[in-house]
């Protein structure tokens, strides 16, 4: 049984590697930001299970680069 709830996949959900390509920020840093609550994330019903919100990732990356 999964420790996190599993949700249906949405078009906004992207993998950590896709987020890395989109923003130029290391996927581990994106993962840490998601776990800290800066980026919306969920476990989805398709592999890979850990995905982040494309919109939130772009917003977070913009604020990170502006700082």
N, C-alpha and C positions, 0 to 999 in steps of 0.2 A: 504494500500500500504506500502511495506517495505521501511524503510529509507535507507537501504543499498542495493546495487544490488544483485540479486540472480543468482548464477552460477550453471552449471551442476556439479554433484558430480564427484569427481575423486578418483582413488585408493589411491593417496597420502594423501587425507584428512582423518584426524582422529578426534575424539571427544576430548574435554578437559580432560575427565576422562581417555581415552585411553592414552593421552599424559602424564597424571599424573602417570599412572601405568608404562609407558615406561621409564620415567625419574626419578621418585621418587620426583618430585617437585610438590608442591600444584597446583591444577588446576587454582586457582584464580591468582596465580603468573604468570602462563603460559598465562592466558587470558590478564592480564595487559601487559605482554611483547608483545603479539600479537597486542594489540591495540596501543602500542607505536611504532610498526613497526619493532621489532626485529625478529618476526616470521610471515611468510606469513599466512594470514587467509582470509576467505571469508564466505559469507552466501550461503549455498547450497540449492538445491531444494529437499532435503530429511531431515527429522527430525533426530537428532537435527540440527538446521540450522547453528549454529556457529561451524566451524571446523577449525583446523589448519593444516599446512603442516607437515607431519611426518619428512621429511628430515630437514626442517628448525628447528623444535623443537629439534631434536637430536643434530644438530650443536650448537644451542643456549644453550642447557643444558650442553654440553661439555665445552663451553667457560665459563659458569657460575660456573661450578664445578672446573675448573682450576684456577679461580681467587681467 
